[in-house]
Amino acid sequence: VTAECAALGLPMVVVYKVKALESILFSLAVRARFFALPNLIAGREIVRELFQWQVTPHTIAQEMLRIITNLKYHRQMGRDLDDVR
């Protein structure tokens, strides 16, 4: 889905929430800095990724409001996603 949104130039926030045991096992096995495809392709954070304990209604809403209300941030994310495409 993140690849499709990136191809369309749609700003987004990506969230990951899994069971506690899966989270521990995954963090031990994988040492990647990013997981969302646009960030992996760019080699840097373009879209915000929220993991486990960061995934709350408040943090999701906060990032979505930033995307909606901060025109400079919105446009920059769109340009960065265009570069990924």
KEZAVO-832107 format. One record per residue (C-alpha): residue in three letters; x, y, z. Coordinates in steps of 0.25 Angstrom, whole numbers, padded with zeros to 4 digits. Layout:
// KEZAVO-832107
<pt><resn>ALA</resn><X>X</X><Y>Y</Y><Z>Z</Z></pt>
...
This chain:
// KEZAVO-832107
<pt><resn>VAL</resn><X>0000</X><Y>0000</Y><Z>0000</Z></pt>
<pt><resn>THR</resn><X>0011</X><Y>0010</Y><Z>0003</Z></pt>
<pt><resn>ALA</resn><X>0017</X><Y>0007</Y><Z>-0011</Z></pt>
<pt><resn>GLU</resn><X>0004</X><Y>0011</Y><Z>-0017</Z></pt>
<pt><resn>CYS</resn><X>0002</X><Y>0023</Y><Z>-0009</Z></pt>
<pt><resn>ALA</resn><X>0016</X><Y>0027</Y><Z>-0012</Z></pt>
<pt><resn>ALA</resn><X>0014</X><Y>0025</Y><Z>-0027</Z></pt>
<pt><resn>LEU</resn><X>0002</X><Y>0034</Y><Z>-0026</Z></pt>
<pt><resn>GLY</resn><X>0009</X><Y>0044</Y><Z>-0018</Z></pt>
<pt><resn>LEU</resn><X>0000</X><Y>0043</Y><Z>-0006</Z></pt>
<pt><resn>PRO</resn><X>0006</X><Y>0048</Y><Z>0007</Z></pt>
<pt><resn>MET</resn><X>0004</X><Y>0038</Y><Z>0018</Z></pt>
<pt><resn>VAL</resn><X>0007</X><Y>0032</Y><Z>0032</Z></pt>
<pt><resn>VAL</resn><X>0011</X><Y>0018</Y><Z>0033</Z></pt>
<pt><resn>VAL</resn><X>0007</X><Y>0010</Y><Z>0046</Z></pt>
<pt><resn>TYR</resn><X>0012</X><Y>-0004</Y><Z>0051</Z></pt>
<pt><resn>LYS</resn><X>0006</X><Y>-0010</Y><Z>0063</Z></pt>
<pt><resn>VAL</resn><X>0008</X><Y>-0025</Y><Z>0066</Z></pt>
<pt><resn>LYS</resn><X>0007</X><Y>-0035</Y><Z>0078</Z></pt>
<pt><resn>ALA</resn><X>0018</X><Y>-0032</Y><Z>0088</Z></pt>
<pt><resn>LEU</resn><X>0025</X><Y>-0045</Y><Z>0086</Z></pt>
<pt><resn>GLU</resn><X>0025</X><Y>-0043</Y><Z>0071</Z></pt>
<pt><resn>SER</resn><X>0031</X><Y>-0029</Y><Z>0073</Z></pt>
<pt><resn>ILE</resn><X>0042</X><Y>-0034</Y><Z>0082</Z></pt>
<pt><resn>LEU</resn><X>0046</X><Y>-0046</Y><Z>0072</Z></pt>
<pt><resn>PHE</resn><X>0045</X><Y>-0036</Y><Z>0060</Z></pt>
<pt><resn>SER</resn><X>0054</X><Y>-0026</Y><Z>0067</Z></pt>
<pt><resn>LEU</resn><X>0064</X><Y>-0036</Y><Z>0070</Z></pt>
<pt><resn>ALA</resn><X>0064</X><Y>-0042</Y><Z>0056</Z></pt>
<pt><resn>VAL</resn><X>0064</X><Y>-0029</Y><Z>0048</Z></pt>
<pt><resn>ARG</resn><X>0073</X><Y>-0017</Y><Z>0049</Z></pt>
<pt><resn>ALA</resn><X>0066</X><Y>-0008</Y><Z>0038</Z></pt>
<pt><resn>ARG</resn><X>0065</X><Y>0007</Y><Z>0040</Z></pt>
<pt><resn>PHE</resn><X>0052</X><Y>0008</Y><Z>0032</Z></pt>
<pt><resn>PHE</resn><X>0041</X><Y>-0002</Y><Z>0028</Z></pt>
<pt><resn>ALA</resn><X>0032</X><Y>0006</Y><Z>0019</Z></pt>
<pt><resn>LEU</resn><X>0036</X><Y>0005</Y><Z>0004</Z></pt>
<pt><resn>PRO</resn><X>0037</X><Y>0019</Y><Z>0001</Z></pt>
<pt><resn>ASN</resn><X>0047</X><Y>0021</Y><Z>0012</Z></pt>
<pt><resn>LEU</resn><X>0055</X><Y>0009</Y><Z>0008</Z></pt>
<pt><resn>ILE</resn><X>0056</X><Y>0014</Y><Z>-0006</Z></pt>
<pt><resn>ALA</resn><X>0060</X><Y>0028</Y><Z>-0002</Z></pt>
<pt><resn>GLY</resn><X>0069</X><Y>0023</Y><Z>0009</Z></pt>
<pt><resn>ARG</resn><X>0064</X><Y>0033</Y><Z>0018</Z></pt>
<pt><resn>GLU</resn><X>0051</X><Y>0036</Y><Z>0025</Z></pt>
<pt><resn>ILE</resn><X>0041</X><Y>0042</Y><Z>0016</Z></pt>
<pt><resn>VAL</resn><X>0028</X><Y>0037</Y><Z>0022</Z></pt>
<pt><resn>ARG</resn><X>0027</X><Y>0036</Y><Z>0037</Z></pt>
<pt><resn>GLU</resn><X>0027</X><Y>0022</Y><Z>0043</Z></pt>
<pt><resn>LEU</resn><X>0021</X><Y>0019</Y><Z>0056</Z></pt>
<pt><resn>PHE</resn><X>0024</X><Y>0006</Y><Z>0063</Z></pt>
<pt><resn>GLN</resn><X>0018</X><Y>-0001</Y><Z>0075</Z></pt>
<pt><resn>TRP</resn><X>0017</X><Y>0008</Y><Z>0087</Z></pt>
<pt><resn>GLN</resn><X>0017</X><Y>0020</Y><Z>0078</Z></pt>
<pt><resn>VAL</resn><X>0004</X><Y>0016</Y><Z>0071</Z></pt>
<pt><resn>THR</resn><X>-0007</X><Y>0023</Y><Z>0079</Z></pt>
<pt><resn>PRO</resn><X>-0019</X><Y>0031</Y><Z>0074</Z></pt>
<pt><resn>HIS</resn><X>-0012</X><Y>0044</Y><Z>0078</Z></pt>
<pt><resn>THR</resn><X>0001</X><Y>0041</Y><Z>0071</Z></pt>
<pt><resn>ILE</resn><X>-0006</X><Y>0037</Y><Z>0058</Z></pt>
<pt><resn>ALA</resn><X>-0015</X><Y>0049</Y><Z>0059</Z></pt>
<pt><resn>GLN</resn><X>-0003</X><Y>0058</Y><Z>0062</Z></pt>
<pt><resn>GLU</resn><X>0004</X><Y>0054</Y><Z>0049</Z></pt>
<pt><resn>MET</resn><X>-0008</X><Y>0054</Y><Z>0040</Z></pt>
<pt><resn>LEU</resn><X>-0011</X><Y>0068</Y><Z>0045</Z></pt>
<pt><resn>ARG</resn><X>0003</X><Y>0072</Y><Z>0042</Z></pt>
<pt><resn>ILE</resn><X>0001</X><Y>0067</Y><Z>0028</Z></pt>
<pt><resn>ILE</resn><X>-0012</X><Y>0074</Y><Z>0026</Z></pt>
<pt><resn>THR</resn><X>-0009</X><Y>0087</Y><Z>0033</Z></pt>
<pt><resn>ASN</resn><X>0006</X><Y>0089</Y><Z>0030</Z></pt>
<pt><resn>LEU</resn><X>0006</X><Y>0093</Y><Z>0015</Z></pt>
<pt><resn>LYS</resn><X>0021</X><Y>0093</Y><Z>0014</Z></pt>
<pt><resn>TYR</resn><X>0022</X><Y>0079</Y><Z>0020</Z></pt>
<pt><resn>HIS</resn><X>0011</X><Y>0074</Y><Z>0011</Z></pt>
<pt><resn>ARG</resn><X>0018</X><Y>0079</Y><Z>-0001</Z></pt>
<pt><resn>GLN</resn><X>0032</X><Y>0074</Y><Z>0003</Z></pt>
<pt><resn>MET</resn><X>0026</X><Y>0060</Y><Z>0005</Z></pt>
<pt><resn>GLY</resn><X>0019</X><Y>0060</Y><Z>-0008</Z></pt>
<pt><resn>ARG</resn><X>0032</X><Y>0065</Y><Z>-0015</Z></pt>
<pt><resn>ASP</resn><X>0040</X><Y>0054</Y><Z>-0008</Z></pt>
<pt><resn>LEU</resn><X>0030</X><Y>0043</Y><Z>-0012</Z></pt>
<pt><resn>ASP</resn><X>0031</X><Y>0048</Y><Z>-0026</Z></pt>
<pt><resn>ASP</resn><X>0046</X><Y>0046</Y><Z>-0026</Z></pt>
<pt><resn>VAL</resn><X>0043</X><Y>0032</Y><Z>-0020</Z></pt>
<pt><resn>ARG</resn><X>0034</X><Y>0029</Y><Z>-0032</Z></pt>
